Amino acid sequence: MATTSLDYDSRDLQACIAMMKGGSKTFFAASRLLPIRVRAASVALYAFCRVADDMVDQGGDVHTNLAALRHRLDLIYTGTPANYVEDQALSLVVQQYRLPRLYLDALLEGFEWDALGRRYETLEELQAYAARVAGTVGAMMCWIMGTKSGLTLARACELGLAMQLTNIARDVGEDARNGRIYLPLEWLSAESIDVTEWLNDPKPTPEIKALISRLLNEADILYRRAQSGIAELPPDCRAAIFAASSIYGEIGTQLRREGLDSISRRTVVSTTRKLVLLASAWTQVRWVYTNSQQPEPLKPIQFLVEDCESKSNERNNQKYFPNRDMSQKIEWMMGLFERLENERIGRKPIELPD
């Protein structure tokens, strides 16, 4: 069999491996409940997203980094990916599932907002940011699972928003120490909090705790909205997404137990508790049903749903199980990630089968 020698950029490769090994423990815990056909594609998708995030956030000229990433997407969508493991894996996903590029372009836009230090005046503006950096991931996961409707895509986006709001609530202190703030500025103003002063000396004041609680309440609303979407997913995918939703929701619950102080400490859900939630997902998801009176998509995610709904309808006639050959290729790429980790120290060129 012919081989091609590729020497991968160590920063991209190490970021990809770090992402898979420990960048999102919740993602990997829940992904174990996914069927192979989705698990392989989701890891490939998540690898590219994480590497792209690191590349935009690593310093240098933001627009230059983004132009490079968009060029890589151009190559991926023309079927000629660059010689990066994550690009080749994503190319397989794009080919197999006809993944709309809109999602990835919106994701990069969210990364750009982050790199430029953008702040958000209102909750709706914050949701627009969350739609890009997290709602897109929910939509892409829903897409590769085999979505049924635009409303299902909307609920998937809203689950992404809920998780992102939870992340923001958990990381208020860490973000502040990095000079960043994501809480809506009008909320801070209503509590008579001077943003510049607070960033210079972040403390868990009663006012800040009240805003963290308010943000968690907004996330809880979206977690509840998303449950109807989980019921619309293919049966073999529901438990994994329910588990991910439960584990992320538990972060908020634990944060409340700790007195809403995400400035002095970082809230963590214990491994034991995660295992309990994973195990219970199998039974609890059976009681999740579709709400016949589902709300319309939130305004900040409408652009993710409307443009792709017609494409989604085309996919309704497809089977949930794509051809095995493509799934095996993606599985092989995942195996390659693991082998590369073992060979990373020597940085030897890696021989790839044709």
C-alpha positions as CSV (number, residue, x, y, z in Angstrom):
1,M,0.0,0.0,0.0
2,A,1.4,3.4,-0.9
3,T,2.2,5.8,1.9
4,T,2.6,9.5,2.3
5,S,5.0,11.1,4.8
6,L,3.6,14.0,6.7
7,D,5.3,16.1,9.4
8,Y,2.6,17.7,11.5
9,D,2.8,21.1,13.2
10,S,3.5,20.2,16.8
11,R,1.3,23.0,18.3
12,D,-1.8,22.0,16.3
13,L,-1.2,18.3,17.1
14,Q,-0.5,18.8,20.8
15,A,-3.6,21.0,21.1
16,C,-5.7,18.3,19.4
17,I,-4.3,15.6,21.7
18,A,-4.7,17.7,24.8
19,M,-8.3,18.4,23.8
20,M,-9.1,14.7,23.4
21,K,-7.2,13.7,26.6
22,G,-8.5,16.3,29.0
23,G,-9.7,19.5,27.4
24,S,-13.3,18.5,28.0
25,K,-13.8,15.7,30.5
26,T,-17.6,16.1,30.2
27,F,-17.5,15.7,26.5
28,F,-15.5,12.5,26.6
29,A,-17.5,11.1,29.5
30,A,-20.8,11.6,27.6
31,S,-19.3,10.6,24.3
32,R,-18.8,7.0,25.6
33,L,-22.6,6.6,25.4
34,L,-22.7,7.6,21.7
35,P,-22.8,5.0,19.0
36,I,-19.6,4.5,17.1
37,R,-21.0,6.2,14.0
38,V,-21.5,9.5,15.9
39,R,-18.6,9.2,18.4
40,A,-16.0,9.0,15.7
41,A,-17.4,12.0,13.8
42,S,-17.9,14.0,17.0
43,V,-14.3,13.6,18.2
44,A,-13.0,14.6,14.7
45,L,-15.3,17.7,14.8
46,Y,-14.4,18.6,18.3
47,A,-10.7,18.3,17.5
48,F,-10.8,20.8,14.7
49,C,-12.9,23.2,16.8
50,R,-10.5,23.1,19.7
51,V,-7.4,23.5,17.5
52,A,-9.1,26.5,15.8
53,D,-9.9,28.1,19.1
54,D,-6.3,27.7,20.3
55,M,-5.0,29.1,17.0
56,V,-7.1,32.3,17.2
57,D,-6.3,32.8,20.9
58,Q,-2.6,32.1,20.7
59,G,-1.6,35.7,20.0
60,G,-0.4,37.4,16.9
61,D,-2.7,39.0,14.4
62,V,-6.2,37.8,14.9
63,H,-7.3,38.5,11.4
64,T,-4.3,36.7,9.9
65,N,-5.0,33.6,12.1
66,L,-8.6,33.7,11.1
67,A,-7.7,34.0,7.4
68,A,-5.5,31.0,7.7
69,L,-8.3,29.0,9.3
70,R,-10.9,30.0,6.7
71,H,-8.4,28.9,4.0
72,R,-8.1,25.6,5.7
73,L,-11.9,25.3,5.7
74,D,-11.9,26.2,2.0
75,L,-9.6,23.2,1.4
76,I,-11.7,20.9,3.7
77,Y,-14.9,21.8,1.8
78,T,-13.2,21.2,-1.6
79,G,-12.1,17.8,-0.5
80,T,-8.4,18.7,-0.4
81,P,-7.6,19.2,3.3
82,A,-4.2,20.4,4.4
83,N,-1.8,18.0,6.0
84,Y,-3.1,18.4,9.6
85,V,-4.7,15.4,11.3
86,E,-7.7,17.4,12.5
87,D,-8.3,18.9,9.0
88,Q,-8.3,15.4,7.4
89,A,-10.6,14.0,10.0
90,L,-13.0,16.9,9.6
91,S,-12.9,16.5,5.8
92,L,-14.2,13.0,6.3
93,V,-17.1,14.3,8.4
94,V,-17.9,17.0,5.9
95,Q,-18.0,14.5,3.0
96,Q,-20.1,12.0,4.9
97,Y,-22.7,14.3,6.5
98,R,-22.7,17.3,4.1
99,L,-22.1,19.5,7.1
100,P,-23.2,23.1,6.4
101,R,-20.2,25.4,6.4
102,L,-22.4,28.1,8.0
103,Y,-21.8,26.4,11.4
104,L,-18.1,26.5,11.2
105,D,-17.9,30.0,9.8
106,A,-20.1,31.2,12.7
107,L,-17.9,29.4,15.2
108,L,-14.8,31.2,13.9
109,E,-16.7,34.5,14.2
110,G,-17.3,33.7,17.8
111,F,-13.6,33.0,18.3
112,E,-12.8,36.3,16.7
113,W,-15.1,38.1,19.2
114,D,-13.3,36.4,22.0
115,A,-9.8,37.3,20.7
116,L,-10.8,40.9,20.3
117,G,-12.1,41.1,23.9
118,R,-15.6,41.9,22.9
119,R,-18.0,42.6,25.8
120,Y,-21.8,42.3,25.8
121,E,-24.3,44.9,26.9
122,T,-27.4,42.7,27.1
123,L,-28.3,39.1,27.7
124,E,-29.4,38.8,24.0
125,E,-25.9,40.0,22.9
126,L,-24.3,37.4,25.2
127,Q,-26.6,34.8,23.7
128,A,-25.5,35.8,20.2
129,Y,-21.9,35.1,21.3
130,A,-22.9,31.8,22.9
131,A,-24.7,30.9,19.7
132,R,-21.5,31.1,17.8
133,V,-19.1,29.4,20.1
134,A,-21.4,26.8,21.5
135,G,-24.8,26.8,19.7
136,T,-22.9,25.9,16.5
137,V,-21.4,22.8,18.2
138,G,-24.8,21.7,19.3
139,A,-26.2,22.2,15.8
140,M,-23.3,20.2,14.3
141,M,-23.7,17.4,16.7
142,C,-27.4,17.3,16.0
143,W,-26.7,17.3,12.3
144,I,-24.4,14.3,12.3
145,M,-26.8,12.4,14.5
146,G,-29.5,12.8,11.9
147,T,-31.8,15.7,12.8
148,K,-35.6,15.7,12.0
149,S,-36.6,19.3,12.0
150,G,-35.6,22.9,12.3
151,L,-37.0,22.9,15.8
152,T,-34.8,20.0,16.8
153,L,-31.8,22.0,15.5
154,A,-33.0,25.0,17.5
155,R,-33.2,22.9,20.7
156,A,-29.7,21.6,20.1
157,C,-28.4,25.2,19.7
158,E,-30.1,26.2,22.9
159,L,-28.5,23.3,24.8
160,G,-25.2,24.7,23.5
161,L,-26.2,28.1,24.8
162,A,-27.1,26.7,28.2
163,M,-23.8,24.9,28.5
164,Q,-21.9,28.1,27.6
165,L,-23.8,30.2,30.1
166,T,-22.9,27.6,32.7
167,N,-19.3,27.8,31.7
168,I,-19.4,31.6,32.0
169,A,-21.0,31.5,35.4
170,R,-18.3,29.0,36.6
171,D,-15.4,31.0,35.2
172,V,-16.3,34.5,36.3
173,G,-13.1,34.8,38.5
174,E,-10.8,33.2,36.0
175,D,-12.0,35.4,33.2
176,A,-11.7,38.5,35.4
177,R,-8.1,37.7,36.2
178,N,-7.5,37.5,32.4
179,G,-9.1,40.9,31.9
180,R,-12.3,39.5,30.5
181,I,-15.9,39.8,31.5
182,Y,-18.9,38.1,29.9
183,L,-21.7,39.0,32.3
184,P,-24.0,41.5,30.6
185,L,-22.9,45.0,31.2
186,E,-26.4,46.3,31.9
187,W,-26.7,43.7,34.7
188,L,-23.5,45.1,36.2
189,S,-24.7,48.6,35.9
190,A,-28.0,47.8,37.6
191,E,-26.0,46.5,40.6
192,S,-23.8,49.7,40.6
193,I,-20.7,47.7,39.8
194,D,-17.9,49.6,38.0
195,V,-16.5,47.1,35.5
196,T,-12.9,48.5,35.5
197,E,-12.7,48.6,39.3
198,W,-14.1,45.1,39.7
199,L,-11.7,43.6,37.1
200,N,-8.8,45.2,39.0
201,D,-9.9,43.5,42.2
202,P,-12.4,40.8,41.5
203,K,-14.2,39.6,44.7
204,P,-17.2,37.4,45.4
205,T,-19.5,40.2,46.5
206,P,-23.2,39.7,47.1
207,E,-23.9,41.7,43.9
208,I,-21.7,39.5,41.8
209,K,-23.1,36.4,43.3
210,A,-26.6,37.6,42.4
211,L,-25.6,38.0,38.8
212,I,-24.0,34.5,38.7
213,S,-27.3,33.2,40.1
214,R,-29.2,35.1,37.5
215,L,-27.1,33.7,34.7
216,L,-27.5,30.1,36.0
217,N,-31.3,30.7,36.0
218,E,-31.1,31.7,32.4
219,A,-29.1,28.5,31.6
220,D,-31.7,26.4,33.5
221,I,-34.5,27.7,31.3
222,L,-32.5,26.6,28.2
223,Y,-31.7,23.2,29.6
224,R,-35.5,22.6,30.0
225,R,-36.2,23.9,26.5
226,A,-33.6,21.5,25.1
227,Q,-35.2,18.4,26.5
228,S,-37.8,18.3,23.8
229,G,-35.0,18.3,21.2
230,I,-33.3,15.4,23.0
231,A,-36.5,13.4,22.6
232,E,-36.3,14.1,18.8
233,L,-32.8,12.7,18.4
234,P,-32.2,9.1,17.1
235,P,-32.8,6.7,20.0
236,D,-29.2,5.6,20.1
237,C,-28.0,9.1,20.8
238,R,-30.4,10.4,23.4
239,A,-28.7,9.0,26.5
240,A,-25.4,10.6,25.7
241,I,-26.8,14.1,25.1
242,F,-29.0,13.8,28.2
243,A,-25.9,12.8,30.2
244,A,-24.0,15.8,28.8
245,S,-26.9,18.1,29.7
246,S,-27.2,16.6,33.2
247,I,-23.4,16.9,33.9
248,Y,-23.3,20.5,32.8
249,G,-26.4,21.3,34.7
250,E,-24.8,19.8,37.8
251,I,-22.0,22.4,37.5
252,G,-24.6,25.0,38.2
253,T,-26.1,23.0,41.0
254,Q,-22.7,22.5,42.6
255,L,-21.9,26.2,42.2
256,R,-25.0,27.1,44.1
257,R,-24.1,24.6,46.8
258,E,-20.7,26.4,47.1
259,G,-22.4,29.8,47.7
260,L,-22.2,31.0,44.1
261,D,-18.5,31.9,44.6
262,S,-16.8,31.3,41.2
263,I,-14.2,34.0,41.9
264,S,-12.3,32.3,44.8
265,R,-12.5,28.8,43.4
266,R,-13.5,26.8,40.3
267,T,-16.4,24.5,40.7
268,V,-15.8,20.9,39.7
269,V,-18.2,18.0,39.5
270,S,-16.6,14.9,41.0
271,T,-15.8,11.9,38.9
272,T,-18.1,9.8,41.2
273,R,-21.0,12.2,40.6
274,K,-20.4,12.2,36.8
275,L,-20.5,8.4,36.8
276,V,-23.8,8.5,38.7
277,L,-25.3,10.9,36.1
278,L,-24.0,8.8,33.2
279,A,-25.5,5.7,34.6
280,S,-28.8,7.3,35.4
281,A,-29.0,8.9,31.9
282,W,-30.0,5.5,30.4
283,T,-33.2,5.3,32.5
284,Q,-34.1,9.0,32.9
285,V,-33.9,9.7,29.2
286,R,-36.9,7.4,28.6
287,W,-39.1,9.9,30.4
288,V,-38.1,12.8,28.1
289,Y,-40.8,13.6,25.6
290,T,-41.4,16.0,22.9
291,N,-43.4,19.1,23.8
292,S,-46.1,19.6,21.2
293,Q,-46.1,23.3,22.0
294,Q,-42.5,24.0,21.4
295,P,-41.3,27.7,21.5
296,E,-39.8,29.3,18.5
297,P,-36.0,29.5,18.3
298,L,-34.4,32.3,20.3
299,K,-33.6,35.3,18.1
300,P,-29.8,34.9,18.5
301,I,-29.8,31.4,17.0
302,Q,-32.4,31.9,14.2
303,F,-29.6,32.4,11.6
304,L,-28.2,29.0,12.5
305,V,-31.6,27.3,12.0
306,E,-33.4,29.0,9.1
307,D,-30.6,28.7,6.5
308,C,-30.1,25.0,7.3
309,E,-33.7,23.9,7.7
310,S,-34.2,23.1,4.0
311,K,-31.0,21.1,4.0
312,S,-32.1,19.4,7.2
313,N,-35.4,18.3,5.5
314,E,-33.4,16.7,2.7
315,R,-31.6,14.6,5.4
316,N,-34.9,13.3,6.9
317,N,-35.0,10.6,4.2
318,Q,-31.6,9.3,5.0
319,K,-30.9,6.4,7.3
320,Y,-29.4,7.1,10.7
321,F,-26.5,4.7,9.8
322,P,-24.1,6.0,7.2
323,N,-22.0,3.6,5.2
324,R,-19.5,1.6,7.3
325,D,-16.5,2.4,5.2
326,M,-16.6,6.1,6.1
327,S,-17.1,5.4,9.7
328,Q,-14.1,3.1,9.7
329,K,-12.0,5.8,8.1
330,I,-12.9,8.2,10.9
331,E,-12.2,5.6,13.5
332,W,-8.9,5.0,11.9
333,M,-8.2,8.7,12.2
334,M,-9.0,8.6,15.9
335,G,-6.6,5.7,16.3
336,L,-4.0,7.8,14.6
337,F,-4.4,10.6,17.1
338,E,-3.5,8.1,19.9
339,R,-0.5,6.7,18.0
340,L,0.7,10.3,17.4
341,E,0.6,11.0,21.1
342,N,3.0,8.1,21.7
343,E,5.4,9.3,19.0
344,R,5.1,13.0,19.7
345,I,8.4,13.3,21.7
346,G,10.5,12.1,18.8
347,R,8.5,14.2,16.3
348,K,9.1,11.5,13.6
349,P,7.3,11.9,10.3
350,I,4.2,9.8,10.4
351,E,3.5,7.4,7.6
352,L,-0.2,7.6,6.5
353,P,-1.8,4.9,4.4
354,D,-3.1,6.2,1.1
